[in-house]
Amino acid sequence: MSWQKHDRQGILSIGKVIVPPGDIGGNRPAKPQENTPLLLNTPTPGLEPAQRIRIVGWLQERLPVEALNDALGTEKRVVELAQQFRFSGDTIVKVATAALLHNCATCFSVDELRLHPDAEDPHMSDFDRMSALSLRSFAAASIARREFRVGDNETLNAIRYHATGRAGMGTVEKLVCVAHKMQQNRKNPLFLDKVMRFIHYGDPDTLDGALMYLFDSQISYDLGVNELIHPRSVEARNELLLSLKARLAEGQRRPNRVGQWSSV
């Protein structure tokens, strides 16, 4: 099955199925959900219950259980992280929305995403077009904007860059990126413990140390399996390192390589 271009009426033809462009999922049958996650009906502080129900319902109809669990687990983790840093209000809504929708395009094949006009994003690089992970991340941001009227750039950028990171990440992006990578490694408690050693609650700047450790770990893994490394991840890691070195030069405390804190 391949995606075809929109006709003049804005209708997308897929074989004999006619799909309005407003619903990238089209008329695909809902996937049966086994072992319904306990977090489905858990309210998120600050996020309108009706909006969360709509998002979760959309995900439940389209995602396999593992991907749905990942979205719900990342949402729970990022909200807890944000609250422990004493964020509230809009920040909680933004990180929760981004976490719920960060993997909403996993139900589409790479070929479908490459050919679908809504998967194209002006923020994409040539490297992104070669990367299945990036294609799905950018498509997820497109779905968030179109299906759920998410217009906030912080939320959309957190969805776009949750996996690769980027230079110049804001607080919402950092929180979602850390939560996503921790959720990915949820079955490795030793790894999670190392990440948490970098974080001092009440001091959001300590997210930088955790992020750099996460990027270092991902880059080391990619090198070990001879995988391409996204340039944005390298740029993000280098920017974090320069920032941490600058803070050290100014006499500020910063995390060392084992998550302990030192100062000049």
N, C-alpha and C positions, 0 to 999 in steps of 0.2 A: 504494500500500500504506500502511495506517495502523496505528498501534499501538492495540490494544484494552485495556480494563482487565483486571486479574487477576480470575479467578473465585474461588470460595471454596476451590478446591483449590490456589490459587496458581499456576495455569497461565495463560499469556498467549497469546491467540489472535490470529494474524495471518493473515487470510484462512482458508485451509484448513490452515495450518501451525501446529502446537502447539509452543510454545516454553516451556521451563521458565524461570521468572524468574531462576534462578541463572546463566543464560547469555544475556546481552543480545544476543549474536550469533546465538543460535538455531541453526537448521539451514541457515543460508545456506551455499551452496557456497563452498569456499575459492577465493580469487582467485589466479589463476596468477601466479607470481612470476618476472619476467624479470630478468636481470642481478642475480642474488642477491648482496646486499651482502657485502663481505669481512668486515664486523664481526659477522656473525651468530654465529660461534663463538668470538669473542674473549672470554676470561674477564674479569670485572670484579673487581678486588681487594675482598675482603670480602663480596661478594654470593655466596650459595650457588649453585654451578653449576646444581643441579637447578632452583632457582627462576628463574634467568635463562633456562634452556632452556625452561621452561614459559611464561614471559612472552613470549619471542621467538617461540616456536612459535605462541602465540595471536595475536600481532601479524601474523606472516607469513601466517596463514590468512585474515586479515580486511582488512588494510590494503593499499592500492596501494603499489607500490615506492617512490614518492616519499615517502609518509608514513612507511614503514618506514625508509627511509634517514635521514629527519629524526629519528626516534626514536633510532636507533643513533648517528647523528652527534652528537646532543645529549648522549647518555650518555657518549660518548668525550670530548667537550669538557668536560663538567661534572666528570668524574672527574679529568681533567688539571688543571683549575682548582683543584679541592679539594686535590689532592696538592701543587700548587705553593704553596698557602697552608698546607701542612703539616697538613691535616686527615687523619684516618684513621679506621679502625674504623666505628662506627655512622654517622658523618657521610657517609662514602663510600657505605655501603649505602643511606642515605636519598636522597642526591642521584641515585645511579644508578637506583634504583627509580623515583623521580619522573620522571627524564628518559625512561626507557624507556616509561612509561605516560602521559606528558603529553598525547599526541595520539591515544590509543587509541580515542577516540570519533569520529574523523574518517570512519569508514566508515558513519556514520548521517546521514541527512538532517536538516535543521533541523525539519521537520514531525514526523518520527519522534521526535526528542528532546523536542519540546514536549509530545507526547501520552503519552510513556512515563512511568509513575509513578516509576520509579527515577531519572529525570533531575531530579526535584525535590529540592532540597537546602535545608535551613533557613538556610544561609549566603547563599543567592541573594537579590539585590535585584530590584526591578522592572526596572531597567536590564539586569541579566543576562538576564532572560527575553526581552528584545528583541534580544540580541546572540548571533549564531550562535557566535562565538568563545567567549563565556562559557558558553553552553549546553553546548558540547562539552567545555570544561575541567571543568565541574562533573560532567558525565556521566562523564568519564574518572576523576575521583576516586571516583565511585560504583562504577565497574567495578573499580578498584584495590582498593577495600574488599571488594567482594563476591566477585570472581573470584579474587583473589590474597591475600585476608586481610590486606591492609595496614591496620593499625590505628593506626599512628603519626601523630599530628596534624601533625607537621612535614612528613612526606612528603605527606600528603593536601593540606595547604595549599599546598605547593610545586606540586602538580598543579593545584589550583583557580586559583591566582593567577599561574601562570607567564607569562601573556601580559599581564595588566593590572597586575600588582603590587598593592600595597596599603600603607597606612600600617601601621607596626609589623611589617614583615617581619623574620623571623629569618634566620640565616645560611644555612640550607638553602634557604629560599625565594629569597634573593638569588642564591646560586650557580646555582640552576636557571633563574631569570629571565635572568641574564646569559648563561648558556650557550645558552638557547633563542634569545634575540635575536641572539647572535653566529652561531648556526647558520643562522638565517633570512637573514643577510647574508653567508653564507660566500663568495659569488661577488663580494663587494666588498672586496678586500684593503685599500683605503685606509680604508674605514670601520672595519674590524677593527683596523687599526693605531691609529686614533684612540682606540678603546675601550681597547686595551691600554696606551696611554700613561697612563691613569688608575690602572692597577693596579700596586701595588708588592707583590710576593710576600713573604709572611711578615707582612704587615699587612692583615688582613681588612677593616679599616675603609676601605681604599681601594676596596673594592667599591662604596661609596656614591657616589663620584665617577663611576665607570663607569656605575652604574645611572642617575644623574641625567642623564648625557649620552644614554643610551639612551632614557629617557623623553622628554627634550627633542626628540630626533630623531623619535620616533614621533608626538609631539603636533604637531610642525611639519609632518610629512607629512600627518597627518589633517586639519589645518587647510587645507593646500594642495589637498586633494582634496574638501574640504567634507564630511568624514566626522565622525560622532559621536565624541566623546572620552569614554572611560569615566571617571566621577568618581573611581574608585579610583586610576587612573593619575595624575590631577592631585593627589590627596591624597598619594600616595606620593612624587611629585616634590617637592611643597612641604615635606613632612616631611624629606626628604633635604637640601633646600636650607637649611632652618632648622638642621638638625644640623650641616651643614658651616660655616655662619656662626657657630654657637656655638663650634665647635672653633677657628675663626679668631680669635674674640674671646678665647679662652683661650690663644692663642699657639701652637696646634697647627698643624702643616703640613697643607695641604689642596690638592686639585687645582684649577687654574684652568680656564678654558674651553677651553684647547687641550691639556689633559692634562699640563701642566707643574706642578711643585709649588712652592708659595711658603709663607712663614711670616712672622709678625709680627716 
